Amino acid sequence: MSGFATNFASDELKKRKILSDVALGNVPPDTIVTNGTLFNVFTREFIKDQSIWVKDGVIAYVGPDHDPAKGEDTVVIDADGMVLLPGLIEGHTHAVSNRYGIEEFVKHLIPTGVTTVVTETIELATFVGKDGIEYPVKGLMGQPIRFYYTLAPLCGLTPSEEIKAPTNEELLPLLKDPKCLGIGEIYWSNLFLEGKQGERVREL
């Protein structure tokens, strides 16, 4: 195992140990949300008098209210019986649009409880190619919700509709981006086309 991999594994074990200690009540959480009604997404139950303990931005404990260890900097939030539920995931949308900006999209999305978004990147790319993917992707970073994206293959019904499509070599760095979850909307029938048009999509 390389030094990087060893250090990474060691750091992960330390983080897990800290979360375990928080859950056991041995280490104070950074944030405690108490007196909430928890929605269990598996059983569809609303469970009263529940709390959530957070350490280093990660949930360490979810369960019945009791008195955990508190540090000087521990923030306690009384949910006052309000419903606590996991952040929702928008699995397919078009956050990049010629009708509104990403910031406007986010502003209207946050109140809905969505905390993670997977967006297509086809809109601007159709007109300007690679720049139309890279520029909006930069705009997804640093937002108050988590963004992932799918890479637009820019398939067309005819070759003339693909003149702005980047080469696969140009798209490879984007496919290696951890925020890129794969290929986006595509004409699947193009996989069966003969010649360069089909070859490009099959290779991609």
JOTA-V965349 format. One record per residue. PSI is psi in radians with two decimals (999 if undefined). Layout:
[[PSI] [PSI]]
//
This chain:
[[2.38] [2.85] [-0.69] [-0.82] [-0.68] [-0.80] [-0.71] [-0.82] [-0.72] [-0.75] [-0.72] [-0.71] [-0.68] [-0.74] [-0.75] [-0.66] [-0.75] [-0.78] [-0.68] [-0.76] [-0.63] [-0.82] [-0.56] [-0.15] [0.20] [-0.40] [2.34] [2.44] [2.83] [-0.66] [2.40] [2.13] [2.06] [2.88] [0.70] [2.82] [1.93] [2.28] [2.06] [1.93] [-0.27] [-0.68] [-0.17] [0.43] [2.64] [1.98] [2.11] [2.84] [0.90] [2.76] [2.82] [2.30] [2.29] [2.36] [2.21] [0.66] [0.12] [2.43] [2.17] [-0.47] [2.41] [2.14] [-2.91] [2.54] [2.30] [-3.13] [1.67] [2.94] [2.48] [2.38] [3.07] [-0.57] [0.06] [2.24] [2.20] [2.18] [2.11] [1.96] [-0.20] [0.72] [-0.04] [2.78] [2.29] [2.22] [2.73] [2.66] [2.38] [2.69] [2.18] [1.82] [-0.27] [2.02] [-3.13] [1.38] [-0.43] [2.00] [2.72] [0.05] [-0.39] [2.80] [2.93] [-0.70] [-0.69] [-0.71] [-0.85] [-0.73] [-0.69] [-0.32] [-0.70] [-0.77] [-0.25] [-0.17] [0.03] [2.25] [-0.18] [2.37] [2.39] [2.04] [2.63] [2.86] [0.45] [-0.51] [-1.13] [-0.55] [-0.55] [-0.57] [-0.57] [0.04] [-2.43] [-0.74] [-0.56] [-0.19] [-0.87] [-0.73] [-0.89] [-0.61] [-0.67] [-0.62] [-0.31] [-0.39] [2.60] [0.24] [2.80] [0.03] [2.87] [2.20] [2.41] [2.87] [2.80] [2.54] [2.21] [2.09] [-0.19] [0.88] [2.54] [2.86] [-0.45] [2.75] [-0.55] [-0.37] [-0.08] [0.27] [-0.37] [-0.03] [2.21] [2.80] [2.80] [-0.56] [-0.64] [-0.52] [-0.34] [-0.79] [-0.60] [-0.67] [-0.43] [-0.18] [2.20] [-0.39] [-0.21] [2.13] [0.02] [-2.79] [2.45] [-2.63] [2.43] [2.59] [1.78] [-0.48] [-0.39] [-0.37] [-0.41] [0.05] [2.57] [2.81] [-2.94] [-0.60] [-0.79] [-0.66] [-0.74] [-0.79] [-0.70] [-0.73] [-0.73] [999]]
//
